[in-house]
Amino acid sequence: MKNIIKAVFLALVVLLKTSCSETESEKPKLVNGQKYHFQKIEVADNEETFPTYRISDTDIPTELDFAYQKKAVARLAELNPIVIADANSRIGLQDQNEAISKYKAFLHKYREDTVMIRHFRGQYANRLLLDYKVIQSQDTEKLLFFVKELVHSETGRFGTILAGLDRLSKMGDSKSYIGLVLETQRQVEVSLRMTKAIQRRLPDLIRKLKEREIQSQGTLREDFTIASLEKEDFSKKISKLERYRNQVIKMKT
């Protein structure tokens, strides 16, 4: 249990560091009572992620594990395999099919790079479902493929997943549907437990950082890490995950 708690602590600290830009990490250290000011931005349901995948073969991820994840995300952005359609674009069936062909070609070409492919699935299956209107498709096989891709990415895009499952519930193929519902429920439950654990233990984590029982390593300074954590509020995330859990439970009936 101690290893799990420590892993949650380390994951929270290192993820906070890897999400910040180099410019932020290079700011002068605050002095004379100055404080950081953080702006909270509301994230839409179909954009927020609640990852449940493991990034390490061990119980406790290292900073190298997180660095490898960050490198894979950067490489994916550089490759930019599919142009993301503008929200106001008129997407036709030909545009959709071309994007799907590119998606499947990329999936095949880089199939051995499992870390990058996970992020590719999480990002681009989401974009095809939403921006390329696959979620509105009457083609059960097409819709099922991309909902399955998103579920199996384990990136926790539950807003889109549940919308896709709702569509699939009206289109038959009950065996595939119920399998995805059960896997989605499992992932939501894992995310909810982890988020509640982080919320409970956040004050202790902040104390440990202040007292240097846990060291903040890498480019992001300790004062920034502590200030960021002190502003974190997980209650909205928990409420959202509880709503997702209720939705997915209803889908089983």
C-alpha positions as a Python dict, from the first residue, in 0.01 Angstrom:
ca = {
    (1, 'M'): (0, 0, 0),
    (2, 'K'): (288, 237, 83),
    (3, 'N'): (435, 181, -264),
    (4, 'I'): (101, 265, -425),
    (5, 'I'): (70, 587, -224),
    (6, 'K'): (428, 682, -307),
    (7, 'A'): (363, 613, -674),
    (8, 'V'): (58, 842, -666),
    (9, 'F'): (266, 1116, -502),
    (10, 'L'): (549, 1085, -753),
    (11, 'A'): (310, 1071, -1047),
    (12, 'L'): (137, 1389, -934),
    (13, 'V'): (462, 1579, -884),
    (14, 'V'): (631, 1466, -1205),
    (15, 'L'): (319, 1510, -1419),
    (16, 'L'): (292, 1863, -1286),
    (17, 'K'): (651, 1926, -1393),
    (18, 'T'): (616, 1776, -1738),
    (19, 'S'): (303, 1982, -1808),
    (20, 'C'): (487, 2311, -1755),
    (21, 'S'): (683, 2490, -2024),
    (22, 'E'): (1053, 2563, -2011),
    (23, 'T'): (971, 2933, -1985),
    (24, 'E'): (778, 2871, -1663),
    (25, 'S'): (1058, 2663, -1516),
    (26, 'E'): (1317, 2927, -1592),
    (27, 'K'): (1136, 3214, -1418),
    (28, 'P'): (1336, 3384, -1139),
    (29, 'K'): (1269, 3248, -790),
    (30, 'L'): (1002, 3454, -615),
    (31, 'V'): (1122, 3676, -333),
    (32, 'N'): (983, 3922, -77),
    (33, 'G'): (645, 3754, -36),
    (34, 'Q'): (565, 3738, -407),
    (35, 'K'): (322, 3465, -514),
    (36, 'Y'): (248, 3271, -830),
    (37, 'H'): (-91, 3337, -985),
    (38, 'F'): (-261, 3046, -1163),
    (39, 'Q'): (-554, 3072, -1400),
    (40, 'K'): (-798, 2781, -1393),
    (41, 'I'): (-947, 2688, -1730),
    (42, 'E'): (-1260, 2477, -1755),
    (43, 'V'): (-1204, 2171, -1974),
    (44, 'A'): (-1487, 2030, -2186),
    (45, 'D'): (-1596, 1673, -2114),
    (46, 'N'): (-1473, 1551, -2452),
    (47, 'E'): (-1128, 1703, -2396),
    (48, 'E'): (-1051, 1613, -2034),
    (49, 'T'): (-849, 1298, -1972),
    (50, 'F'): (-833, 1061, -1676),
    (51, 'P'): (-549, 821, -1772),
    (52, 'T'): (-540, 475, -1619),
    (53, 'Y'): (-252, 320, -1815),
    (54, 'R'): (72, 215, -1651),
    (55, 'I'): (381, 403, -1763),
    (56, 'S'): (628, 176, -1587),
    (57, 'D'): (686, -196, -1538),
    (58, 'T'): (750, -125, -1170),
    (59, 'D'): (515, -4, -896),
    (60, 'I'): (691, 331, -873),
    (61, 'P'): (740, 526, -1200),
    (62, 'T'): (1070, 707, -1232),
    (63, 'E'): (1138, 1046, -1382),
    (64, 'L'): (1283, 864, -1683),
    (65, 'D'): (946, 694, -1736),
    (66, 'F'): (769, 1030, -1744),
    (67, 'A'): (1039, 1176, -1969),
    (68, 'Y'): (985, 891, -2216),
    (69, 'Q'): (612, 963, -2220),
    (70, 'K'): (680, 1331, -2285),
    (71, 'K'): (921, 1244, -2567),
    (72, 'A'): (658, 1020, -2731),
    (73, 'V'): (399, 1299, -2715),
    (74, 'A'): (648, 1544, -2868),
    (75, 'R'): (730, 1300, -3150),
    (76, 'L'): (360, 1250, -3223),
    (77, 'A'): (310, 1626, -3244),
    (78, 'E'): (606, 1654, -3481),
    (79, 'L'): (473, 1379, -3709),
    (80, 'N'): (126, 1540, -3707),
    (81, 'P'): (-28, 1241, -3890),
    (82, 'I'): (-377, 1381, -3948),
    (83, 'V'): (-478, 1743, -4000),
    (84, 'I'): (-735, 1832, -3738),
    (85, 'A'): (-1047, 1967, -3903),
    (86, 'D'): (-1156, 2315, -3808),
    (87, 'A'): (-1471, 2321, -3595),
    (88, 'N'): (-1648, 2522, -3862),
    (89, 'S'): (-1534, 2308, -4155),
    (90, 'R'): (-1787, 2121, -4366),
    (91, 'I'): (-1672, 1761, -4334),
    (92, 'G'): (-1796, 1526, -4604),
    (93, 'L'): (-1783, 1148, -4622),
    (94, 'Q'): (-1474, 1163, -4846),
    (95, 'D'): (-1288, 1379, -4589),
    (96, 'Q'): (-1388, 1137, -4317),
    (97, 'N'): (-1276, 831, -4511),
    (98, 'E'): (-941, 990, -4601),
    (99, 'A'): (-878, 1070, -4235),
    (100, 'I'): (-970, 714, -4138),
    (101, 'S'): (-726, 576, -4398),
    (102, 'K'): (-447, 794, -4260),
    (103, 'Y'): (-533, 684, -3907),
    (104, 'K'): (-512, 314, -3990),
    (105, 'A'): (-193, 360, -4194),
    (106, 'F'): (-22, 539, -3904),
    (107, 'L'): (-144, 274, -3661),
    (108, 'H'): (14, 3, -3875),
    (109, 'K'): (339, 185, -3952),
    (110, 'Y'): (423, 272, -3589),
    (111, 'R'): (258, -29, -3421),
    (112, 'E'): (582, -126, -3245),
    (113, 'D'): (613, 212, -3072),
    (114, 'T'): (347, 125, -2816),
    (115, 'V'): (392, 439, -2606),
    (116, 'M'): (343, 679, -2896),
    (117, 'I'): (58, 468, -3037),
    (118, 'R'): (-125, 490, -2705),
    (119, 'H'): (-114, 870, -2720),
    (120, 'F'): (-201, 860, -3090),
    (121, 'R'): (-513, 656, -3018),
    (122, 'G'): (-616, 878, -2731),
    (123, 'Q'): (-575, 1198, -2928),
    (124, 'Y'): (-669, 1108, -3284),
    (125, 'A'): (-951, 859, -3222),
    (126, 'N'): (-1107, 1137, -3018),
    (127, 'R'): (-1059, 1389, -3299),
    (128, 'L'): (-1199, 1157, -3568),
    (129, 'L'): (-1504, 1082, -3358),
    (130, 'L'): (-1571, 1450, -3294),
    (131, 'D'): (-1416, 1667, -3566),
    (132, 'Y'): (-1460, 1419, -3850),
    (133, 'K'): (-1812, 1332, -3731),
    (134, 'V'): (-1753, 957, -3699),
    (135, 'I'): (-1964, 969, -3383),
    (136, 'Q'): (-2261, 1067, -3603),
    (137, 'S'): (-2203, 781, -3846),
    (138, 'Q'): (-2472, 520, -3913),
    (139, 'D'): (-2193, 272, -3991),
    (140, 'T'): (-2178, 49, -3682),
    (141, 'E'): (-1841, -104, -3772),
    (142, 'K'): (-1679, 236, -3820),
    (143, 'L'): (-1817, 380, -3497),
    (144, 'L'): (-1734, 67, -3300),
    (145, 'F'): (-1374, 70, -3423),
    (146, 'F'): (-1303, 424, -3299),
    (147, 'V'): (-1486, 392, -2969),
    (148, 'K'): (-1287, 74, -2909),
    (149, 'E'): (-963, 255, -3001),
    (150, 'L'): (-1041, 528, -2748),
    (151, 'V'): (-1134, 284, -2472),
    (152, 'H'): (-823, 71, -2528),
    (153, 'S'): (-594, 376, -2527),
    (154, 'E'): (-674, 400, -2153),
    (155, 'T'): (-637, 778, -2172),
    (156, 'G'): (-971, 827, -2000),
    (157, 'R'): (-1158, 1046, -2249),
    (158, 'F'): (-1481, 938, -2088),
    (159, 'G'): (-1695, 1223, -2224),
    (160, 'T'): (-1641, 1107, -2582),
    (161, 'I'): (-1644, 737, -2494),
    (162, 'L'): (-1982, 756, -2322),
    (163, 'A'): (-2130, 956, -2609),
    (164, 'G'): (-2003, 690, -2850),
    (165, 'L'): (-2139, 406, -2635),
    (166, 'D'): (-2475, 577, -2620),
    (167, 'R'): (-2484, 580, -3000),
    (168, 'L'): (-2374, 217, -3021),
    (169, 'S'): (-2648, 109, -2778),
    (170, 'K'): (-2901, 198, -3046),
    (171, 'M'): (-2717, 21, -3330),
    (172, 'G'): (-2698, -346, -3228),
    (173, 'D'): (-2385, -561, -3179),
    (174, 'S'): (-2469, -608, -2811),
    (175, 'K'): (-2169, -837, -2738),
    (176, 'S'): (-1908, -579, -2842),
    (177, 'Y'): (-2110, -301, -2677),
    (178, 'I'): (-2136, -463, -2334),
    (179, 'G'): (-1766, -551, -2339),
    (180, 'L'): (-1675, -186, -2395),
    (181, 'V'): (-1923, -73, -2128),
    (182, 'L'): (-1765, -306, -1871),
    (183, 'E'): (-1410, -194, -1959),
    (184, 'T'): (-1515, 172, -1945),
    (185, 'Q'): (-1672, 116, -1603),
    (186, 'R'): (-1348, -43, -1481),
    (187, 'Q'): (-1143, 254, -1601),
    (188, 'V'): (-1382, 509, -1449),
    (189, 'E'): (-1369, 325, -1114),
    (190, 'V'): (-986, 320, -1121),
    (191, 'S'): (-972, 692, -1206),
    (192, 'L'): (-1218, 775, -930),
    (193, 'R'): (-1026, 579, -668),
    (194, 'M'): (-695, 737, -770),
    (195, 'T'): (-837, 1090, -776),
    (196, 'K'): (-995, 1048, -433),
    (197, 'A'): (-666, 908, -298),
    (198, 'I'): (-474, 1207, -434),
    (199, 'Q'): (-728, 1450, -286),
    (200, 'R'): (-704, 1285, 58),
    (201, 'R'): (-327, 1281, 59),
    (202, 'L'): (-255, 1616, -105),
    (203, 'P'): (-204, 1810, 222),
    (204, 'D'): (49, 1548, 336),
    (205, 'L'): (226, 1561, 1),
    (206, 'I'): (256, 1940, 22),
    (207, 'R'): (389, 1910, 378),
    (208, 'K'): (645, 1648, 271),
    (209, 'L'): (762, 1875, -12),
    (210, 'K'): (792, 2176, 218),
    (211, 'E'): (984, 1972, 473),
    (212, 'R'): (1193, 1815, 194),
    (213, 'E'): (1090, 1460, 278),
    (214, 'I'): (1010, 1434, -96),
    (215, 'Q'): (1243, 1604, -341),
    (216, 'S'): (1116, 1784, -651),
    (217, 'Q'): (1377, 1704, -914),
    (218, 'G'): (1428, 1820, -1272),
    (219, 'T'): (1374, 2163, -1424),
    (220, 'L'): (1063, 2269, -1233),
    (221, 'R'): (1152, 2439, -906),
    (222, 'E'): (1018, 2328, -571),
    (223, 'D'): (846, 2659, -493),
    (224, 'F'): (649, 2640, -819),
    (225, 'T'): (557, 2275, -755),
    (226, 'I'): (430, 2354, -405),
    (227, 'A'): (239, 2664, -518),
    (228, 'S'): (73, 2466, -798),
    (229, 'L'): (-29, 2184, -568),
    (230, 'E'): (-172, 2426, -311),
    (231, 'K'): (-408, 2557, -580),
    (232, 'E'): (-526, 2213, -694),
    (233, 'D'): (-891, 2125, -635),
    (234, 'F'): (-990, 1770, -720),
    (235, 'S'): (-1354, 1802, -612),
    (236, 'K'): (-1474, 1890, -964),
    (237, 'K'): (-1285, 1598, -1114),
    (238, 'I'): (-1439, 1365, -856),
    (239, 'S'): (-1789, 1498, -926),
    (240, 'K'): (-1738, 1447, -1297),
    (241, 'L'): (-1607, 1093, -1251),
    (242, 'E'): (-1902, 1007, -1025),
    (243, 'R'): (-2134, 1133, -1299),
    (244, 'Y'): (-1951, 915, -1553),
    (245, 'R'): (-1981, 615, -1321),
    (246, 'N'): (-2357, 664, -1289),
    (247, 'Q'): (-2390, 695, -1667),
    (248, 'V'): (-2196, 380, -1741),
    (249, 'I'): (-2380, 179, -1476),
    (250, 'K'): (-2712, 274, -1639),
    (251, 'M'): (-2577, 147, -1972),
    (252, 'K'): (-2553, -205, -1827),
    (253, 'T'): (-2927, -225, -1757),
}
